[in-house]
Amino acid sequence: MHEEHGRRQAIPQKPMLLTTTITTSSGPAPRPTRAATTAEPAAGFRWESEMTELTAGQVERLLPRAEGAIVVVGEVPAAQGIADIVAVRFNAEAVQRRADVGVGPMTSPLRMRCLNVLRRDRPMRTETLARKMGTNARALNRSTLQPLAEMGVIELSGELVRATGAWEPVGTHLTAVELKLSKWRSALRQADNFAMSADRSWVVLDEARGAGALAALDHFQDYGVGLALLSTDGRLKVKLRPRGRRPQPWLRALMAECAWSAAEEDVVALARIGDVQATSAQVSRNLASARSRSILGSPSR
């Protein structure tokens, strides 16, 4: 954490791209091919990191059914804590519009808060905006408003500031996932925190250690958090689907921006592909390299 004009602001971490997929129908998501089962019970996972790729590869099963590309990113900052996996459906038109005017992902919490407050049709006094941000107008102007004006996303006129419309939110849906081997209470608390940033939150536990969570399924239901169990042979078993939540707009927008920053070129490519309604094969060819590498997020912008 660091201090930004007297308020504690989360330092954006460096998310990494896990996978990118596209859904061309609203039917059930395909399940991964499973290894042949044996007579001996599964021993379970040794590390949480072993669960990441297995979950990311079939995360579409945890999202509401809808058409569109899904970008799956790991280690994304949330309102509190870091989400192990975040799956984002992007608004292709919004991404394309921003790309056309050179407004890429922005991962500064303070800038995102300002953009969320400002309107295009109603200028605001910089003093008023500064009070809302918990700082003073001079500091806010120097650190945030001037850079945003240079980017063309806001317009400064004397003591007034307004949005230009060049920036707009890009995420149409965000699902956050907390992975844990066995500590379901801790996972539930963390996933509940994610709900301030994401539309839906899940806990995915090691199936070999999931009995305690299953016995407390009503707790997950009370919090509106989904629960799924993952076996070492790749089976993801959904036990409870989450309730839709109402995240804070600026935190939701910031999480989408962080995910975009982890795969900036790929998200823009998907937006362009979406314009011509490409087939899954075309997407696979365009994003073949993205599936096998991690992309670190850009510095705060």
Residue frames as qw, qx, qy, qz and C-alpha x, y, z in Angstrom:
[[0.000, 0.890, 0.456, 0.000, 0.00, 0.00, 0.00],
 [0.415, 0.065, -0.029, 0.907, 1.14, 3.57, -0.48],
 [0.012, 0.670, 0.417, -0.614, -0.13, 6.98, 0.48],
 [0.244, 0.364, 0.495, 0.750, -1.77, 9.04, -2.27],
 [0.161, -0.469, -0.074, -0.865, -2.84, 12.49, -1.03],
 [0.338, -0.286, 0.529, -0.724, -3.58, 11.31, 2.47],
 [0.878, 0.019, 0.150, -0.454, -5.66, 8.26, 1.46],
 [0.460, -0.315, 0.815, 0.159, -4.37, 4.72, 1.31],
 [0.706, 0.487, -0.208, -0.469, -4.49, 3.45, -2.23],
 [0.900, -0.068, 0.420, 0.094, -3.85, -0.12, -3.35],
 [0.018, -0.607, 0.615, 0.503, -0.74, -0.47, -5.47],
 [0.864, 0.337, -0.088, -0.364, -1.87, -2.31, -8.61],
 [0.688, -0.317, 0.629, 0.175, -0.20, -5.69, -8.79],
 [0.207, 0.458, -0.661, -0.557, 0.99, -7.34, -11.99],
 [0.837, 0.158, 0.389, -0.352, -1.73, -9.68, -13.23],
 [0.120, -0.343, 0.819, 0.444, -0.83, -12.40, -15.69],
 [0.696, 0.222, -0.277, -0.625, -2.80, -13.74, -18.62],
 [0.555, -0.171, 0.801, -0.145, -3.84, -17.35, -18.09],
 [0.332, 0.226, 0.838, 0.369, -5.95, -18.06, -21.16],
 [0.331, 0.329, -0.062, -0.882, -8.28, -16.53, -23.71],
 [0.256, 0.254, 0.921, 0.150, -11.34, -18.24, -25.13],
 [0.341, 0.089, -0.180, -0.918, -14.37, -17.34, -27.20],
 [0.363, 0.285, 0.850, -0.255, -17.89, -18.71, -26.95],
 [0.171, 0.058, -0.517, -0.837, -19.90, -18.81, -30.14],
 [0.509, -0.399, -0.635, -0.422, -23.02, -20.36, -28.63],
 [0.390, -0.522, 0.333, -0.682, -24.87, -20.07, -25.35],
 [0.900, -0.146, -0.383, -0.150, -24.85, -23.83, -24.69],
 [0.773, -0.616, 0.122, 0.094, -23.00, -25.54, -21.84],
 [0.095, 0.818, -0.563, -0.076, -19.26, -25.09, -21.77],
 [0.856, 0.205, -0.474, 0.000, -17.26, -28.17, -22.78],
 [0.713, -0.650, 0.259, -0.036, -15.63, -30.08, -19.97],
 [0.119, 0.705, -0.690, -0.117, -11.94, -31.00, -20.13],
 [0.838, 0.125, -0.525, -0.081, -10.85, -34.50, -21.00],
 [0.615, -0.656, 0.353, -0.260, -10.19, -36.34, -17.77],
 [0.153, 0.472, -0.868, 0.036, -7.44, -38.75, -16.98],
 [0.697, -0.151, -0.668, -0.213, -8.41, -42.37, -16.53],
 [0.559, -0.618, 0.271, -0.481, -9.59, -43.02, -13.00],
 [0.419, 0.240, -0.852, 0.203, -7.99, -45.61, -10.76],
 [0.633, -0.474, -0.609, -0.061, -9.27, -47.59, -7.84],
 [0.495, -0.269, -0.424, 0.709, -7.24, -45.56, -5.36],
 [0.049, -0.921, -0.366, 0.126, -8.69, -42.32, -3.95],
 [0.410, 0.727, -0.064, 0.547, -7.12, -39.05, -5.04],
 [0.600, -0.262, -0.393, 0.645, -4.53, -37.72, -2.61],
 [0.061, -0.945, -0.257, 0.193, -5.43, -34.11, -3.31],
 [0.452, 0.786, -0.113, 0.407, -3.32, -31.16, -4.34],
 [0.683, -0.232, -0.295, 0.627, -0.10, -30.28, -2.60],
 [0.197, -0.252, -0.043, 0.946, -0.10, -26.60, -3.53],
 [0.356, 0.697, 0.401, -0.477, -2.82, -24.11, -4.44],
 [0.143, 0.622, -0.444, -0.629, -0.79, -23.14, -7.51],
 [0.161, -0.031, 0.945, 0.285, -1.44, -26.61, -8.91],
 [0.278, 0.573, 0.736, -0.231, -5.14, -25.72, -9.08],
 [0.105, 0.614, -0.045, -0.781, -4.75, -22.54, -11.11],
 [0.165, 0.274, -0.673, -0.667, -4.43, -23.84, -14.67],
 [0.023, -0.263, -0.961, -0.079, -6.99, -26.60, -14.14],
 [0.098, 0.662, 0.568, -0.480, -9.54, -24.06, -12.95],
 [0.108, 0.583, -0.202, -0.779, -8.67, -21.38, -15.51],
 [0.003, 0.115, -0.835, -0.538, -9.05, -23.87, -18.34],
 [0.168, -0.452, -0.838, -0.255, -12.70, -24.45, -17.53],
 [0.042, -0.262, -0.415, 0.870, -13.62, -21.19, -15.81],
 [0.305, -0.102, -0.429, -0.844, -16.33, -20.64, -18.41],
 [0.455, -0.373, -0.804, -0.087, -18.42, -23.12, -16.41],
 [0.303, -0.440, -0.540, 0.650, -18.43, -20.61, -13.55],
 [0.055, 0.163, -0.104, -0.980, -19.75, -17.72, -15.67],
 [0.565, 0.479, 0.425, -0.520, -23.33, -16.97, -16.70],
 [0.591, 0.264, 0.651, 0.397, -24.01, -18.34, -20.16],
 [0.269, 0.880, 0.055, -0.387, -23.47, -15.75, -22.85],
 [0.786, 0.480, 0.121, 0.371, -21.69, -15.33, -26.13],
 [0.062, 0.963, -0.209, 0.156, -18.42, -13.48, -26.35],
 [0.628, 0.406, -0.525, 0.407, -14.73, -13.71, -25.67],
 [0.706, -0.706, -0.053, -0.015, -13.44, -14.45, -22.18],
 [0.410, 0.620, -0.503, 0.440, -10.03, -13.29, -20.97],
 [0.833, -0.509, -0.215, 0.033, -8.81, -15.19, -17.91],
 [0.269, 0.705, -0.400, 0.520, -6.18, -13.47, -15.78],
 [0.757, -0.352, -0.478, 0.275, -4.41, -14.47, -12.59],
 [0.497, -0.335, -0.293, 0.745, -3.41, -12.44, -9.53],
 [0.057, 0.603, 0.318, 0.730, -5.69, -9.43, -10.08],
 [0.060, -0.008, -0.498, 0.865, -6.11, -6.71, -7.41],
 [0.256, -0.629, -0.685, -0.264, -9.60, -6.54, -5.91],
 [0.289, -0.832, -0.043, -0.472, -11.13, -4.11, -3.41],
 [0.517, -0.659, 0.512, -0.190, -9.44, -6.14, -0.68],
 [0.726, -0.210, 0.643, 0.123, -6.84, -8.75, -1.47],
 [0.169, 0.454, -0.671, -0.561, -5.79, -10.37, -4.72],
 [0.876, 0.201, 0.186, -0.398, -8.11, -12.59, -6.75],
 [0.576, -0.265, 0.719, 0.284, -6.39, -15.81, -7.83],
 [0.269, 0.238, 0.747, 0.560, -8.37, -15.89, -11.08],
 [0.308, 0.554, 0.248, -0.733, -10.53, -13.28, -12.78],
 [0.360, 0.306, 0.757, 0.452, -12.53, -14.02, -15.92],
 [0.141, 0.542, 0.103, -0.822, -13.69, -10.99, -17.90],
 [0.445, 0.568, 0.614, 0.319, -16.07, -10.62, -20.78],
 [0.196, -0.343, 0.070, 0.916, -15.15, -7.36, -22.50],
 [0.433, 0.775, 0.324, -0.327, -17.36, -4.94, -24.36],
 [0.674, 0.150, 0.421, 0.589, -15.76, -5.23, -27.80],
 [0.239, 0.819, 0.299, 0.428, -17.16, -1.93, -29.03],
 [0.362, -0.931, 0.046, 0.019, -15.94, -0.02, -25.97],
 [0.717, -0.378, 0.359, 0.463, -12.46, -1.56, -26.25],
 [0.572, 0.409, 0.428, 0.568, -12.32, -0.69, -29.94],
 [0.037, 0.942, 0.196, 0.271, -13.45, 2.90, -29.37],
 [0.495, -0.830, 0.190, 0.172, -10.81, 3.41, -26.72],
 [0.733, -0.120, 0.430, 0.514, -8.12, 1.76, -28.83],
 [0.457, 0.674, 0.373, 0.444, -9.02, 4.02, -31.75],
 [0.038, -0.947, 0.014, -0.318, -8.36, 7.16, -29.67],
 [0.498, 0.442, -0.557, 0.496, -5.33, 5.74, -27.87],
 [0.474, -0.531, 0.372, -0.596, -6.91, 5.31, -24.43],
 [0.596, 0.112, -0.794, 0.040, -5.58, 2.02, -23.14],
 [0.673, -0.516, -0.526, 0.059, -6.00, 0.40, -19.72],
 [0.019, -0.663, 0.327, -0.673, -5.58, 2.60, -16.66],
 [0.721, -0.259, -0.626, 0.146, -4.73, 0.96, -13.35],
 [0.139, 0.201, -0.428, 0.870, -4.43, 3.94, -11.01],
 [0.167, -0.542, -0.796, 0.213, -7.13, 3.75, -8.31],
 [0.040, -0.563, -0.240, 0.790, -7.28, 7.54, -7.92],
 [0.143, 0.202, -0.493, -0.834, -7.67, 8.15, -11.65],
 [0.210, -0.288, -0.887, -0.293, -10.39, 5.52, -11.82],
 [0.120, -0.579, -0.651, 0.476, -12.27, 7.11, -8.93],
 [0.053, 0.464, -0.050, -0.883, -12.14, 10.50, -10.65],
 [0.192, 0.061, -0.694, -0.692, -13.32, 9.14, -13.99],
 [0.167, -0.399, -0.902, -0.001, -16.17, 7.33, -12.29],
 [0.062, -0.619, -0.479, 0.619, -17.41, 10.59, -10.72],
 [0.036, 0.414, -0.227, -0.881, -16.99, 12.95, -13.67],
 [0.544, 0.558, 0.619, -0.093, -19.68, 13.39, -16.30],
 [0.407, 0.201, 0.465, 0.760, -19.57, 14.62, -19.85],
 [0.038, -0.676, -0.486, -0.552, -22.67, 16.80, -19.67],
 [0.443, -0.868, -0.171, -0.145, -22.13, 18.34, -16.23],
 [0.448, 0.528, -0.442, 0.570, -18.80, 20.05, -15.37],
 [0.701, -0.627, -0.307, 0.143, -17.64, 19.86, -11.76],
 [0.067, -0.924, 0.318, -0.202, -15.51, 22.26, -9.79],
 [0.632, 0.344, -0.629, 0.294, -12.06, 20.85, -9.13],
 [0.174, -0.377, 0.598, -0.686, -12.44, 21.78, -5.44],
 [0.813, -0.091, 0.159, -0.553, -15.60, 19.66, -5.26],
 [0.890, 0.254, -0.379, -0.032, -13.91, 16.73, -6.97],
 [0.327, 0.456, -0.663, 0.496, -10.90, 17.04, -4.66],
 [0.475, -0.317, 0.489, -0.659, -13.14, 16.89, -1.59],
 [0.932, 0.055, -0.035, -0.358, -14.78, 13.75, -2.94],
 [0.802, 0.345, -0.441, 0.207, -11.31, 12.23, -3.39],
 [0.739, -0.634, -0.121, 0.196, -10.16, 13.27, 0.09],
 [0.638, -0.054, 0.085, 0.764, -7.39, 15.56, -1.10],
 [0.025, 0.737, 0.101, -0.668, -6.86, 19.18, -2.18],
 [0.638, 0.735, 0.173, -0.149, -7.40, 20.64, -5.62],
 [0.144, 0.843, -0.495, -0.155, -3.76, 21.58, -6.24],
 [0.371, -0.365, 0.852, 0.050, -2.42, 18.11, -5.47],
 [0.678, 0.354, 0.634, -0.116, -5.19, 16.40, -7.43],
 [0.502, 0.834, -0.036, -0.226, -4.63, 18.66, -10.42],
 [0.031, 0.744, -0.652, -0.143, -0.91, 17.96, -10.49],
 [0.337, -0.270, 0.902, -0.009, -0.98, 14.20, -9.94],
 [0.421, 0.306, 0.852, -0.056, -4.19, 13.18, -11.67],
 [0.424, 0.765, 0.361, -0.323, -6.19, 15.77, -13.58],
 [0.152, 0.774, -0.415, -0.454, -3.38, 17.16, -15.72],
 [0.188, -0.247, 0.907, 0.285, -2.25, 13.69, -16.88],
 [0.411, 0.445, 0.789, -0.103, -5.85, 12.70, -17.63],
 [0.334, 0.831, 0.097, -0.433, -6.33, 15.92, -19.59],
 [0.016, 0.613, -0.656, -0.440, -3.19, 15.20, -21.62],
 [0.276, 0.040, 0.950, 0.144, -4.65, 11.77, -22.43],
 [0.276, -0.083, -0.456, -0.842, -7.82, 13.46, -23.64],
 [0.318, -0.374, -0.871, -0.022, -10.20, 11.72, -21.23],
 [0.177, -0.771, -0.479, 0.380, -11.09, 14.89, -19.30],
 [0.298, 0.643, 0.174, 0.684, -11.25, 18.59, -20.13],
 [0.398, -0.507, -0.373, 0.668, -10.02, 21.30, -17.79],
 [0.139, 0.672, 0.286, 0.669, -11.43, 24.83, -18.10],
 [0.193, -0.646, 0.254, -0.694, -10.37, 27.15, -15.31],
 [0.303, -0.288, 0.743, -0.523, -11.73, 25.70, -12.09],
 [0.835, 0.147, 0.196, -0.492, -14.07, 23.31, -13.90],
 [0.064, -0.324, 0.915, 0.233, -13.46, 19.75, -15.07],
 [0.813, 0.210, 0.184, -0.512, -15.60, 17.37, -17.09],
 [0.646, -0.060, 0.726, 0.228, -15.26, 14.02, -18.82],
 [0.233, 0.451, -0.462, -0.727, -14.84, 13.98, -22.60],
 [0.886, 0.211, 0.148, -0.384, -16.30, 10.52, -23.17],
 [0.495, 0.581, -0.643, -0.069, -12.99, 9.11, -24.45],
 [0.036, 0.198, -0.929, 0.310, -12.84, 6.81, -21.42],
 [0.764, -0.181, -0.087, -0.613, -15.61, 4.33, -20.75],
 [0.624, -0.322, 0.686, -0.188, -15.79, 1.06, -18.76],
 [0.412, 0.404, -0.707, -0.408, -14.86, -2.00, -20.83],
 [0.007, -0.053, 0.986, -0.157, -16.01, -4.97, -18.75],
 [0.589, -0.216, -0.352, -0.694, -19.46, -6.44, -19.35],
 [0.884, -0.405, -0.129, -0.195, -18.99, -9.23, -16.78],
 [0.187, 0.595, -0.698, 0.351, -16.37, -10.05, -14.15],
 [0.909, -0.346, -0.188, -0.135, -16.11, -13.28, -12.18],
 [0.022, 0.704, -0.631, 0.326, -13.50, -13.59, -9.42],
 [0.922, -0.124, -0.365, -0.048, -12.23, -16.87, -7.99],
 [0.295, -0.710, 0.576, -0.278, -10.44, -17.64, -4.73],
 [0.808, 0.159, -0.567, -0.006, -8.48, -20.92, -4.69],
 [0.398, -0.597, 0.572, -0.397, -7.83, -22.75, -1.45],
 [0.334, 0.167, -0.928, 0.006, -6.76, -26.23, -0.49],
 [0.393, -0.377, -0.831, 0.110, -8.94, -26.52, 2.60],
 [0.133, -0.304, -0.450, 0.829, -9.40, -23.25, 4.55],
 [0.063, 0.578, 0.684, 0.441, -12.93, -22.58, 3.38],
 [0.219, -0.843, -0.389, 0.299, -13.72, -19.91, 6.01],
 [0.299, -0.549, 0.232, 0.746, -10.77, -17.78, 4.90],
 [0.209, 0.137, 0.696, 0.673, -11.66, -18.37, 1.26],
 [0.019, -0.727, -0.675, -0.124, -15.28, -17.36, 1.85],
 [0.225, -0.810, -0.161, 0.517, -14.25, -14.10, 3.53],
 [0.272, -0.360, 0.446, 0.773, -11.90, -13.29, 0.67],
 [0.139, 0.345, 0.765, 0.525, -14.44, -14.14, -2.03],
 [0.078, -0.825, -0.541, 0.142, -17.00, -11.96, -0.25],
 [0.234, -0.686, 0.098, 0.682, -14.51, -9.08, -0.41],
 [0.271, -0.015, 0.657, 0.703, -14.11, -9.68, -4.15],
 [0.143, 0.662, 0.727, 0.115, -17.83, -8.96, -4.55],
 [0.058, -0.823, -0.126, 0.551, -17.05, -5.26, -4.16],
 [0.034, -0.558, 0.520, 0.646, -15.16, -5.49, -7.47],
 [0.061, 0.067, -0.896, -0.435, -16.73, -8.39, -9.37],
 [0.613, -0.115, -0.250, -0.741, -20.22, -9.38, -10.47],
 [0.939, -0.229, -0.156, -0.203, -19.85, -12.90, -9.10],
 [0.079, -0.666, 0.705, -0.229, -17.44, -14.53, -6.68],
 [0.935, -0.011, -0.328, -0.137, -16.45, -18.17, -6.30],
 [0.418, -0.613, 0.664, -0.095, -14.45, -20.35, -3.95],
 [0.859, 0.283, -0.409, -0.125, -12.77, -23.37, -5.52],
 [0.544, -0.598, 0.556, -0.192, -11.44, -25.95, -3.04],
 [0.185, 0.327, -0.921, -0.103, -9.48, -29.16, -3.31],
 [0.761, -0.191, -0.369, -0.499, -12.14, -31.86, -3.52],
 [0.672, -0.017, -0.688, 0.272, -10.11, -34.13, -1.24],
 [0.255, -0.131, -0.546, 0.787, -10.47, -31.53, 1.54],
 [0.207, -0.261, -0.252, -0.909, -13.88, -30.09, 0.72],
 [0.381, -0.435, -0.816, 0.001, -16.08, -31.97, 3.22],
 [0.215, -0.429, -0.466, 0.743, -16.10, -29.10, 5.72],
 [0.136, 0.173, -0.198, -0.955, -17.24, -26.58, 3.14],
 [0.364, -0.226, -0.754, -0.498, -19.99, -28.89, 1.91],
 [0.354, -0.468, -0.754, 0.295, -21.26, -29.22, 5.47],
 [0.115, -0.569, -0.274, 0.767, -21.41, -25.41, 5.69],
 [0.264, 0.348, 0.608, 0.663, -23.00, -24.78, 2.31],
 [0.097, -0.854, -0.510, -0.026, -25.61, -22.53, 3.90],
 [0.361, -0.688, 0.031, 0.629, -22.86, -20.05, 4.81],
 [0.294, -0.046, 0.552, 0.779, -21.89, -19.74, 1.15],
 [0.029, 0.621, 0.693, 0.364, -25.54, -19.27, 0.26],
 [0.252, -0.841, -0.348, 0.328, -25.93, -16.53, 2.87],
 [0.299, -0.595, 0.240, 0.707, -22.96, -14.64, 1.44],
 [0.630, 0.716, 0.078, -0.292, -23.97, -15.23, -2.17],
 [0.012, -0.667, 0.703, 0.245, -20.62, -16.86, -2.96],
 [0.891, 0.241, -0.277, -0.268, -20.36, -19.86, -5.26],
 [0.537, -0.512, 0.670, -0.027, -18.61, -23.09, -4.31],
 [0.854, 0.400, -0.293, -0.159, -16.90, -25.62, -6.57],
 [0.721, -0.485, 0.486, 0.096, -14.60, -28.55, -5.84],
 [0.541, 0.685, -0.458, -0.169, -11.63, -29.47, -8.02],
 [0.940, -0.217, 0.252, 0.074, -10.10, -32.93, -8.22],
 [0.364, -0.596, 0.545, 0.464, -6.53, -33.70, -9.23],
 [0.470, 0.179, 0.752, 0.427, -7.71, -35.27, -12.48],
 [0.048, 0.032, 0.320, 0.946, -9.27, -31.97, -13.53],
 [0.191, -0.584, -0.744, -0.264, -12.92, -32.46, -12.64],
 [0.045, -0.105, 0.250, -0.961, -14.56, -29.23, -11.52],
 [0.227, -0.488, -0.841, -0.057, -17.74, -29.95, -9.59],
 [0.164, -0.383, 0.013, -0.909, -20.10, -27.03, -9.05],
 [0.242, -0.317, -0.851, 0.342, -21.85, -27.35, -5.68],
 [0.007, -0.792, -0.480, 0.378, -23.49, -23.94, -5.36],
 [0.391, 0.536, 0.285, 0.692, -23.81, -21.11, -7.85],
 [0.235, -0.212, -0.319, 0.893, -23.27, -17.55, -6.60],
 [0.127, 0.832, 0.508, -0.184, -25.81, -14.83, -6.29],
 [0.408, 0.619, 0.159, 0.652, -25.37, -11.79, -8.52],
 [0.423, -0.575, -0.304, 0.631, -23.86, -8.89, -6.58],
 [0.230, 0.936, 0.173, 0.200, -23.69, -5.13, -7.05],
 [0.695, -0.144, -0.087, 0.699, -20.03, -4.15, -6.95],
 [0.088, -0.811, -0.057, 0.576, -18.90, -0.56, -6.55],
 [0.666, 0.736, 0.120, -0.003, -18.68, 0.87, -10.08],
 [0.183, 0.879, -0.441, 0.021, -15.19, 2.31, -9.82],
 [0.492, -0.449, 0.745, -0.031, -13.78, -0.84, -8.21],
 [0.803, 0.321, 0.501, -0.025, -15.42, -3.00, -10.86],
 [0.530, 0.844, -0.078, 0.006, -14.03, -0.75, -13.61],
 [0.124, -0.794, 0.595, -0.015, -10.57, -0.87, -12.03],
 [0.696, -0.179, 0.696, 0.006, -10.55, -4.68, -11.92],
 [0.759, 0.567, 0.318, 0.037, -11.46, -4.81, -15.62],
 [0.274, 0.917, -0.288, 0.024, -8.71, -2.30, -16.41],
 [0.400, -0.606, 0.687, 0.002, -6.16, -4.41, -14.51],
 [0.783, 0.141, 0.605, 0.042, -7.23, -7.50, -16.44],
 [0.605, 0.791, 0.088, 0.032, -6.95, -5.59, -19.70],
 [0.018, -0.887, 0.461, 0.024, -3.47, -4.37, -18.76],
 [0.622, -0.346, 0.699, 0.065, -2.34, -7.99, -18.43],
 [0.542, 0.221, 0.738, 0.336, -3.35, -8.81, -21.99],
 [0.179, 0.644, 0.051, -0.742, -3.67, -5.46, -23.73],
 [0.184, 0.347, -0.653, -0.647, -2.87, -6.55, -27.29],
 [0.033, -0.153, -0.980, -0.122, -4.97, -9.69, -26.99],
 [0.172, 0.578, 0.622, -0.499, -8.05, -7.86, -25.67],
 [0.259, 0.604, -0.171, -0.734, -7.87, -5.37, -28.54],
 [0.125, 0.193, -0.861, -0.453, -7.42, -8.26, -30.98],
 [0.079, 0.360, 0.919, -0.140, -10.52, -9.94, -29.59],
 [0.233, 0.635, 0.310, -0.668, -12.46, -6.70, -29.95],
 [0.258, 0.493, -0.481, -0.677, -11.49, -6.46, -33.60],
 [0.061, -0.007, -0.976, -0.211, -12.28, -10.13, -34.18],
 [0.180, 0.461, 0.756, -0.429, -15.66, -9.60, -32.57],
 [0.286, 0.539, -0.051, -0.791, -16.46, -6.90, -35.11],
 [0.460, 0.331, -0.629, -0.533, -16.35, -9.47, -37.90],
 [0.867, -0.151, 0.243, -0.407, -17.78, -12.31, -35.79],
 [0.304, 0.525, -0.791, -0.081, -14.77, -14.56, -36.21],
 [0.901, -0.140, -0.375, -0.166, -14.95, -18.29, -35.70],
 [0.749, -0.625, 0.213, 0.045, -13.25, -20.06, -32.80],
 [0.865, 0.122, 0.178, 0.452, -10.55, -21.28, -35.17],
 [0.343, 0.754, 0.013, 0.560, -9.73, -17.72, -36.23],
 [0.432, -0.845, 0.167, -0.269, -9.47, -16.64, -32.61],
 [0.898, -0.331, 0.203, 0.205, -7.19, -19.57, -31.83],
 [0.730, 0.387, 0.104, 0.554, -4.86, -18.61, -34.68],
 [0.092, 0.833, -0.039, 0.544, -4.73, -14.97, -33.65],
 [0.464, -0.743, 0.304, -0.374, -4.12, -15.74, -29.98],
 [0.930, 0.049, -0.347, 0.109, -2.03, -18.90, -30.19],
 [0.469, 0.357, -0.485, 0.646, 0.94, -17.29, -28.49],
 [0.357, -0.529, 0.226, -0.736, -1.20, -15.83, -25.69],
 [0.898, -0.292, -0.177, -0.277, -2.16, -19.29, -24.47],
 [0.904, -0.033, -0.258, 0.338, 1.40, -20.23, -23.62],
 [0.424, 0.275, -0.289, 0.813, 2.81, -17.14, -21.96],
 [0.294, -0.731, -0.479, 0.387, 2.28, -14.88, -18.99],
 [0.263, 0.625, 0.152, 0.719, 1.91, -11.18, -19.72],
 [0.339, -0.376, -0.473, 0.721, 2.79, -8.76, -16.93],
 [0.072, 0.890, 0.448, -0.035, 0.54, -5.76, -16.44],
 [0.378, 0.621, 0.006, 0.686, 1.62, -2.31, -17.51],
 [0.259, -0.101, -0.461, 0.843, 2.72, 0.31, -14.95],
 [0.061, 0.683, 0.600, -0.412, -0.03, 2.39, -13.42],
 [0.189, 0.203, 0.395, 0.876, -1.50, 4.78, -15.97]]
